[in-house]
């Protein structure tokens, strides 16, 4: 936010007669768009990493249970790999 108002905004004010009114509307539109889109972007990143882990897991020679690594964090004495 500070980058926009201190870095980009002063450079763009030379081109518009009432820059504050123009850029405030764009800024609020950007905020609403990111509020709506950010959960989907994070979901896409999560699904991408799950897909990568499926590929890595298929290529590994050891066929451990997928949750075994997490179980090691919870109770390492009960997990048999």
Phi, psi and omega in degrees: 000314180294326178299318179295309187285332181261334184255307186274317184303312180298327179290326183275345182293340181292337188264350186232142184292314178240079188293325184298313181297322181292311185282335177295318178297317178296319180297316179293322175298319178298316180298315180294321179296317180290328176297322179282319188274336186301320177299323179290324177295316178295322177296319179297319178295317179298313180296323177299314180291326175296319177297317177298318181293327175296318178295315180295320182292323177295326183277346180285146182283330178276132179256071179279158175295143183299326182272000185295324180295323179288323179296329177299326179290325184281306181214091185293342183282336185266350187267130174246118180269000000 
